[in-house]
Structure formats: C-alpha cells, structure tokens
C-alpha cells in the first residue's frame, strides 16, 4: 500500500510540474507535505473547495478575458483543482474508515 501511495505521489508531482511549471510543482509539494504531515483527507477536500470558491467570479456573466484580468482567481482555481485531484486519489487508494475496501465488481 505504501509503495502504491508513493508512486501516486511521484506521478502527481510530475504531472503538476509538467502542466503547472515551477508553481505547479510548488503546489504539489505543499499538498504532498500536508499529506505526509498527517492532514486528514477531509481537510484536503475542504481546502480544495475553499480555493475553488475563492476563484469563482462574483457576477453571473463573465467575459472571455476574465482569466487574464483576474490571474489570482485563475491561480486559486488551479490550486483548488490540484488539491481536489490529490484528495480524490487518496480516496481511491485508502479503504473506507472502519471496513474492508469495496470491490468494483463483487464476486458472485
């Protein structure tokens, strides 16, 4: 289980570095450091939703130049999506609390 979790961490960090450059790698390192520090899965989900909510525009109508005019919102949404992706991967890797892992196709 630890080997699989370590491999997911390495692939996650590599993808963030590839798609986000040095800032993506910095976000990936921060998320992985939080995971290694023992931050619960639920806290990572809550943080990702908070970042996403901060990046959502206030008005219902957004022009095509919103991303370039509001780079902070763009970055916050990117951080939120990166954190949500890792939280989702952790959900897939770890069994539910208090039980055996669920099987996708139970044996008959």
C-alpha positions as CSV (number, residue, x, y, z in Angstrom):
1,X,0.0,0.0,0.0
2,X,2.8,2.4,0.8
3,X,4.6,1.7,-2.5
4,X,1.4,2.5,-4.4
5,X,0.8,5.7,-2.4
6,X,4.4,6.8,-3.0
7,X,4.1,6.1,-6.7
8,X,0.9,8.1,-6.9
9,X,2.6,11.0,-5.1
10,X,5.6,10.9,-7.6
11,X,3.3,10.8,-10.6
12,X,1.0,13.5,-9.2
13,X,4.0,15.8,-8.6
14,X,5.4,15.1,-12.0
15,X,2.1,16.0,-13.7
16,X,1.7,19.2,-11.7
17,X,5.3,20.1,-12.6
18,X,4.6,19.3,-16.3
19,X,1.4,21.2,-16.5
20,X,2.0,24.0,-14.0
21,X,5.7,24.6,-14.2
22,X,7.6,25.6,-11.1
23,X,4.5,26.9,-9.5
24,X,2.6,23.7,-10.1
25,X,5.5,21.8,-8.5
26,X,5.4,24.1,-5.5
27,X,1.6,23.4,-5.1
28,X,2.2,19.7,-5.5
29,X,5.0,19.8,-2.9
30,X,2.7,21.7,-0.5
31,X,-0.2,19.2,-0.9
32,X,2.2,16.2,-0.5
33,X,3.8,17.8,2.6
34,X,0.3,18.3,4.1
35,X,-0.4,14.6,3.4
36,X,2.9,13.5,5.0
37,X,2.2,15.7,8.0
38,X,-1.0,13.7,8.6
39,X,-3.6,16.2,7.4
40,X,-6.9,14.2,7.2
41,X,-8.5,13.6,3.8
42,X,-11.5,15.6,4.8
43,X,-9.3,18.7,5.4
44,X,-7.8,18.4,2.0
45,X,-11.2,18.2,0.4
46,X,-12.4,21.3,2.4
47,X,-9.3,23.3,1.5
48,X,-9.7,22.4,-2.2
49,X,-13.4,23.6,-2.1
50,X,-12.3,26.8,-0.3
51,X,-9.8,27.6,-3.0
52,X,-12.3,26.9,-5.8
53,X,-14.9,29.1,-4.1
54,X,-12.4,32.0,-3.9
55,X,-11.7,31.8,-7.6
56,X,-15.3,31.8,-8.8
57,X,-16.4,35.1,-10.2
58,X,-18.9,37.3,-8.3
59,X,-21.1,38.2,-11.3
60,X,-23.2,35.6,-13.2
61,X,-21.8,37.0,-16.5
62,X,-18.1,36.6,-17.2
63,X,-16.4,37.8,-20.3
64,X,-13.8,35.9,-22.3
65,X,-11.0,38.0,-20.7
66,X,-11.8,37.0,-17.1
67,X,-8.8,34.7,-16.8
68,X,-6.3,37.3,-18.0
69,X,-7.8,40.1,-16.0
70,X,-8.1,38.1,-12.8
71,X,-5.0,36.0,-12.5
72,X,-5.4,35.5,-8.8
73,X,-8.7,33.8,-9.4
74,X,-7.2,31.7,-12.1
75,X,-4.4,30.5,-9.7
76,X,-6.8,29.8,-6.9
77,X,-9.0,27.6,-9.0
78,X,-5.9,25.8,-10.3
79,X,-4.7,25.2,-6.7
80,X,-8.2,24.0,-5.7
81,X,-8.4,21.6,-8.6
82,X,-4.9,20.2,-7.8
83,X,-5.8,19.7,-4.2
84,X,-9.1,18.0,-5.2
85,X,-7.3,15.7,-7.6
86,X,-5.0,14.5,-4.9
87,X,-7.8,14.2,-2.4
88,X,-9.7,12.0,-4.9
89,X,-6.6,9.9,-5.5
90,X,-6.3,9.3,-1.7
91,X,-9.9,8.3,-1.6
92,X,-9.2,5.7,-4.3
93,X,-6.1,4.4,-2.6
94,X,-7.3,4.0,1.0
95,X,-10.1,1.8,2.2
96,X,-13.1,3.4,3.9
97,X,-12.7,4.1,7.6
98,X,-13.8,1.0,9.6
99,X,-14.1,-1.6,6.9
100,X,-12.6,-3.5,4.0
101,X,-12.2,-1.9,0.7
102,X,-15.2,-2.1,-1.6
103,X,-14.8,-4.1,-4.8
104,X,-15.9,-2.6,-8.1
105,X,-17.2,-6.0,-9.2
106,X,-18.2,-8.2,-6.3
107,X,-17.7,-11.9,-6.8
108,X,-20.7,-14.0,-7.4
